[in-house]
């Protein structure tokens, strides 16, 4: 029996030391995996933050490009006006009317036909002043360089 213990004891010690080495290595692997997962989580977080920042900057760039394109387009739109005074003479009746014609251009291409207004002029009326007050198209809409006045809701 004594010989059997001396034969089996090294086997038990070998199995015990093997199990001990296995558990130590398993705990080392768990620590290494935890560190790798932490590094991976940090990398994913930084990539996500970069992706969000890049998306926001891309949206900002797209909006500024769209706004610039719209500003360039609106800068190429212009309003052409012409006017003349028409006089009607019927016996003793002498009537003067102002004929105002307008059309919209994009660069050199007309976007609309001539829109014509005829307004009766009173005696001594200033033709240039009347022309400035009348327009079929709102000049504030067609020009960007002059900011439009905002209307307050009441």
C-alpha positions in Angstrom: 0.0 0.0 0.0 2.9 2.3 0.8 4.2 1.7 -2.6 0.9 2.5 -4.2 0.8 5.9 -2.4 4.3 6.6 -3.7 3.2 5.7 -7.2 -0.1 7.6 -7.2 1.0 10.6 -5.2 3.1 12.1 -8.0 0.1 11.6 -10.3 -2.2 13.5 -8.0 0.4 16.2 -7.6 0.7 16.4 -11.4 -3.1 16.5 -11.8 -3.4 19.2 -9.0 -0.6 21.3 -10.4 -2.1 20.9 -13.9 -5.5 22.1 -12.6 -3.8 25.0 -10.7 -2.0 26.0 -13.9 -5.2 25.7 -15.9 -7.1 28.0 -13.5 -4.3 30.5 -13.3 -4.1 30.6 -17.1 -7.9 30.9 -17.4 -7.9 33.9 -15.0 -5.0 35.5 -17.0 -7.0 34.9 -20.2 -10.1 36.5 -18.6 -8.1 39.6 -17.6 -6.6 39.8 -21.2 -10.1 39.5 -22.7 -11.4 42.1 -20.4 -8.6 44.5 -21.4 -9.2 43.8 -25.1 -13.0 44.4 -24.7 -12.2 47.7 -22.9 -9.9 48.8 -25.7 -12.5 47.7 -28.3 -15.2 49.6 -26.5 -13.0 52.8 -26.4 -12.3 52.4 -30.1 -16.0 51.9 -30.9 -16.9 55.0 -28.8 -14.3 57.1 -30.5 -15.4 55.9 -34.0 -19.0 56.6 -33.1 -18.1 60.1 -31.9 -16.1 60.7 -35.1 -19.0 59.4 -37.2 -21.5 61.8 -35.5 -19.1 64.7 -35.8 -18.4 63.9 -39.5 -22.1 63.6 -40.2 -22.9 67.0 -38.6 -20.0 68.7 -40.5 -21.2 67.0 -43.7 -24.8 68.3 -43.1 -23.4 71.8 -42.4 -21.3 71.7 -45.6 -24.3 70.5 -47.6 -26.5 73.2 -46.2 -23.9 75.9 -46.9 -23.5 74.6 -50.4 -27.2 74.6 -51.0 -27.5 78.1 -49.6 -24.7 79.4 -51.8 -26.2 77.8 -54.8 -29.6 79.4 -54.0 -27.9 82.8 -53.4 -26.0 82.5 -56.7 -29.3 81.6 -58.5 -31.2 84.5 -56.9 -28.3 86.8 -57.8 -28.8 85.9 -61.4 -32.5 86.8 -61.4 -33.2 90.4 -62.2 -36.3 92.5 -62.9 -36.5 94.6 -66.1 -38.9 97.6 -66.1 -39.9 100.0 -68.8 -42.5 102.7 -68.7 -43.9 105.4 -70.8 -46.7 108.0 -70.6 -49.7 107.6 -72.9 -51.8 110.6 -73.6 -55.5 110.4 -74.7 -57.0 113.5 -76.1 -60.7 113.4 -76.7 -62.2 116.9 -77.5 -61.5 118.9 -74.4 -60.6 115.9 -72.2 -56.9 115.4 -71.8 -56.0 112.2 -69.9 -52.5 111.0 -69.1 -51.8 107.4 -68.1 -48.6 105.7 -67.1 -47.9 102.4 -68.7 -45.6 100.2 -66.7 -44.2 97.0 -68.2 -42.1 94.5 -66.2 -40.6 91.0 -66.8 -38.3 88.7 -64.9 -34.9 87.6 -66.3 -32.6 84.7 -65.4 -29.3 85.9 -66.7 -30.3 86.8 -70.2 -33.4 84.4 -70.5 -36.8 85.9 -69.9 -38.8 84.0 -67.4 -42.1 85.8 -67.9 -43.8 87.8 -70.6 -44.2 91.6 -70.2 -46.7 92.3 -67.5 -48.4 95.6 -68.3 -50.1 98.0 -65.9 -51.9 101.2 -66.9 -52.4 103.8 -64.2 -54.1 107.1 -64.6 -51.9 110.0 -63.7 -53.2 113.1 -62.0 -52.2 116.6 -63.0 -48.7 117.4 -61.8 -47.9 113.8 -60.6 -44.3 112.8 -60.6 -43.9 109.9 -63.0 -40.6 108.5 -61.5 -42.2 108.5 -58.0 -45.3 106.6 -59.3 -43.1 104.1 -61.1 -41.1 103.3 -58.0 -44.2 102.6 -55.9 -45.8 100.3 -58.5 -44.5 96.9 -59.3 -46.1 93.5 -60.2 -43.1 91.7 -58.7 -41.8 92.4 -55.3 -38.3 93.8 -55.6 -37.5 92.6 -52.0 -38.0 89.0 -53.1 -35.8 89.3 -56.1 -32.8 90.9 -54.4 -30.8 89.3 -51.6 -28.5 92.2 -50.9 -31.3 94.1 -49.2 -32.8 92.4 -46.2 -36.6 92.2 -46.2 -38.5 93.8 -43.3 -40.3 91.1 -41.3 -44.0 91.6 -40.7 -45.1 91.2 -37.1 -48.2 89.2 -36.4 -50.8 91.0 -34.3 
